[in-house]
Amino acid sequence: MARAAIIGSAAWGTALGIILARNGIWTKIWARNQETADKLNQARENVVYLPGPRFPTRLTATASLEEAMDKADMVILAVPSATMRRNIRLAKDYLTDSTLIVSATKGLEVETGNRMSQVIAEEIDPRFHANICALAGPNIAHEAAQGMLSVTVVAARDAATAERVKQLINSNQFYVFTSTDITGVELGGALKNVITIGVAMVDGLGNGSNAKAALIIRGLSEAIVLGTTFGANPLTFIGLSGLGDLVVTSFSPLSRNYYVGKELAKGRTVEDITSSMPHVAEGVSTARAAWQLGQRAGLSLPIVEKIYKVLYEGLDVRKAASELVEYPVDGESLEVTKLLRFLLDYLRVRWYQPPSLLPEAPDSEDKAG
């Protein structure tokens, strides 16, 4: 019987635990202390972070990491990006050659700009590197936990590794696609949080759907620029873990990052907003990390820059929101033009050439199985 461990007892970790247990997998959520574990087991729901969805029989909580990891075929890390390094350091001694290591965190490490899979790789034995995966997609935790139809992407360097994760998580309610573009999947999931803060600022100031749509597509362009600079496939960003996730977080009232942007538009400070939230809004710290990455790479990322300046330099929200949607077309970076040409050329080849003449395509988000 397959077993899984979940590190992270907030909303998304709990939702993934519920999904796995419904699939018949014995799953343990590692709680930070015995009191939290006892409350989860007694209530059979996460009253604090995910009230409502009930725990299936095969889902329990424990305060012992050793117990949670015992004989686990897969460990899922659903923790804030700021604590990923600390958590994988705690878990690394319990890994085996066959343990699947899945990051379900959509953020970047501020100090290094690293993606979560890179953080994990730096902390574990190199012989386990092939087992590292990333999970991202348009996934609102409460909807997924309730069994509402959801779709996600699991990415790994090796397609067979992603397929192993798919076999454990996939169901009729939570459908899994696989990808070998782990860089694109992680950056898409992280950067959409930053863009969503800007979208919500524009929404909160009453700018309407036209401005919202413009900001979404321009923000996506910046994500593609940054992603491809670091080796991602641009097509990944128009898939589930890029555009798909950006759309759901830009429209769902359950989105934490959308909430941050909406509250900023009301005149609240980011410190006041985040201190009052029970959940972590990854877009706040990722905005800093993404801006720093862009600066180091010499990229023009005006949307990321404006959101960063609102969060960290006190830029007026109204001024920023206006500039987010009004910067001129000729101000768009040359990189975007090049990428659009690449996409058009690539799609033209895929659509119109006979299969025997098709060039080998870069790894992208493909349905497995």
WORAJO-V392105 format. One line per field, one symbol per residue. ss: DSSP state (A for helix, B for strand, O for the rest). psi: psi as a letter, one per 40 degrees, with the letter a starting at -180 (. if undefined). burial: I if it has 24 or more other C-alpha atoms within 12 Angstrom, else O. A space follows every 10 residues. Layout:
ss=???
psi=???
burial=???
This chain:
ss=OOBBBBBOOO AAAAAAAAAA AAOOOBBBBB OOOAAAAAAA AAAOOBOOOB OOOOOOOOBB BBOOAAAAAO OOOBBBBOOO AAAAAAAAAA AAAAOOOOOB BBBOOOOBOO OOOOBAAAAA AAAOOAAAAA ABBBBBOOOO AAAAAOOOOB BBBBBBOOAA AAAAAAAAAO OOOBBBBBBO OAAAAAAAAA AAAAAAAAAA AAAAOOOAAA AAAAAAAAAA AAAAAAAAAO OOOAAAAAOA AAAAAAAAAA AOOOOAAAAA AAAAAOOOOA AAAAAOOOOO OAAAAAAAAA AAAAAAAOOO OAAAAAAAAA AAOOOOAAAA AAAAAAOOAA AOOAAAAAAA AAAAAAAAAA AAOOAAAOOO OOOOBBOOO
psi=hiiiihhhfa dddddddddd ddeehhhhhh ididdddddd dddfigdddg ichihidehi iiehddddeh fhdhhhhgii ddeddddddd edeeiidehh hhhfhgiihd ddeiiddddd ddeihdeede ehihhiaghh dddddeeihi iihhiidhdd dddddddddh iddghhiiie gddddddddd dddddddddd ddddefeidd dddddddddd dddddddddf eihdddeead ecddddddde eheehddddd dddddeeiid dddddehdih hddddddddd ddddddefih gddddddddd deefhhdddd ddddeehide eiiddddddd dddddddddd deiideehih iihahihi.
burial=OIIIIIIIII IIIIIIIIII IIIOIIIIII IIOOOIIOOI IOOIIIOOII OOIIIIOIII IIIIIOIIII IIIIIIIIII IIIIIOIIOO IIOIIIOOII IIIIIIIIII OIIIIIIIII IOIIOOOIII IIIIIIIIII IIIIIIIOOI IIIIIIIOIO IIIIIIIIII IOOIIIIIII IIIIIIIIII IIIIIIIIII IIIIIOIOOO IIIIIIIIII IIIIIIIIII OIIIIIIIII IIIIIIIIII IOOOIIIIII IIIIIOOOII OOIIOOOOII IIIIIIIIII IIIIOOOOII IIIIIIIIII IOOOOIIIOI IIIIIOOOOO OIIOIIOOIO OOIOOOOOOO OOOOOOOOOO OOIIIIIIO
